[in-house]
Amino acid sequence: MRPTPAAVALLLVVLCLGGGGGREASASSDFDYPAAFNFGDSNSDTGGRIAAGFEPMPPPYGSTFFGSPSGRFSDGRLIVDFLMDAMDMPFLNSYLDSVGAPNFLAGVNFAQAGCSITPATATSVSPFSFGLQIKQFFAFKEKVTKLLSKGDRYRRYIPQLDYFSKGLYMFDIGQNDLAGQFYSKTEDQVIASIPTILLEFETGLKSLYEQGARKFWIHNTGPLGCLPQNIALFGKDPSQLDEVHCVTKHNRAAKIFNLQLHALCTKLRGQFAGADITYIDIYSIKYSLIANYSRYGFENPTQACCGYGGPPLNYDGRVPCGQTKSVNGNLVTAKGCSDSTEYVNWDGIHYTEAANFHITSQILTGRHSDPPFVDKMPFLLKPRF
Ligand SMILES: *[C@@H]1O[C@H](CO)[C@@H](O)[C@H](O)[C@H]1NC(C)=O
């Protein structure tokens, strides 16, 4: 993504607001956390699925930033990576990563691609779920507590005990609960399931709060109807698409999920004494990017950079990014585009690094969250490459 004049101007405006202060009704987010604990799906998986032994990820995954597949479903960094960077913390290691001496001093990532909030079933993409990630967190915390009691030997690799109360608990999960259901259920049925999904989410948050978590950072779910994968399957009939060519019913479900998630955050704010709960409107940021992509320096809003099939979507479920498959008797490969910075979408399901950078810089304006945090903008994202 080219650093557009608009983007530079925006950052300057934000800086000025930050310097001037005086904004009312803003949270005092100081972004000074000793550690972060992340829970989620592929949107924030930094290597969990690969570490857990699922199918390896081929090039060109990781090619833009890491030089080779990094366990992230993108050509480079994810939103969680840019957020960690902005908070001056190292990238999160996956909880399941057992080789290469992963360092958990500044936190752990429990996110796993394919995870849903509701428990996995025999047909789930992943056997892991939010509830299991919470259990893994408690197992981690218990082990850390034991190791710390054994002296200083491990202190360089694991969080201190007070990091569990001072750390930031980040969440980006729910997309798979909705997207998965659309394959076999009606829109009404999907929408009717949302309270049950969120009850499960609430249970997880409550158990974390009861164990001392106080800083919650909750991403809502994105416009899944704008993913090439869903457009390819559910948008064949143009009447199913909205004005920016996203599948209307998927986005409607996402918006209802987000309304209820937002209400849950408000409710929990009243119940979790001494806690900060920040709700981030990822949906609006992503939808604006897709609707007004050219303003932000992009050329393709809903065409996969890495895929097969060509425009308009360049997505074919039979040939995933980086793989070679036989289609009608011919061997074909889903290759990457020549310049991923022109694309919002990476592989038909996930976003490019350029899009993730844009989304994170929007998050950090503090204007897309409840409560907003425009008064304390302590950092600028580092230049990209
Ligand atoms: C796109 O830009 C137009 C013109 O500024 C604006 O009216 C519209 O709300 C934007 N769309 C989204 C989804 O942000």
The ligand as an SDF file (V2000), in Angstrom:
LIG
                    3D

 14 14  0  0  0  0  0  0  0  0999 V2000
  -17.5400    5.7380    1.2240 C   0  0  0  0  0  0  0  0  0  0  0  0
  -17.2980    7.0910    0.9580 O   0  0  0  0  0  0  0  0  0  0  0  0
  -18.4810    7.8740    0.7700 C   0  0  0  0  0  0  0  0  0  0  0  0
  -18.0520    9.2470    0.3250 C   0  0  0  0  0  0  0  0  0  0  0  0
  -17.2720    9.8700    1.3070 O   0  0  0  0  0  0  0  0  0  0  0  0
  -19.2660    7.8810    2.0510 C   0  0  0  0  0  0  0  0  0  0  0  0
  -20.4510    8.6210    1.8990 O   0  0  0  0  0  0  0  0  0  0  0  0
  -19.6150    6.4600    2.4280 C   0  0  0  0  0  0  0  0  0  0  0  0
  -20.2520    6.4270    3.6870 O   0  0  0  0  0  0  0  0  0  0  0  0
  -18.3740    5.5750    2.4840 C   0  0  0  0  0  0  0  0  0  0  0  0
  -18.7880    4.2040    2.6540 N   0  0  0  0  0  0  0  0  0  0  0  0
  -18.4580    3.4850    3.7030 C   0  0  0  0  0  0  0  0  0  0  0  0
  -19.0410    2.1320    3.7680 C   0  0  0  0  0  0  0  0  0  0  0  0
  -17.7130    3.8810    4.5600 O   0  0  0  0  0  0  0  0  0  0  0  0
  1  2  1  0
  1 10  1  0
  2  3  1  0
  3  4  1  0
  3  6  1  0
  4  5  1  0
  6  7  1  0
  6  8  1  0
  8  9  1  0
  8 10  1  0
 10 11  1  0
 11 12  1  0
 12 13  1  0
 12 14  2  0
M  END
$$$$
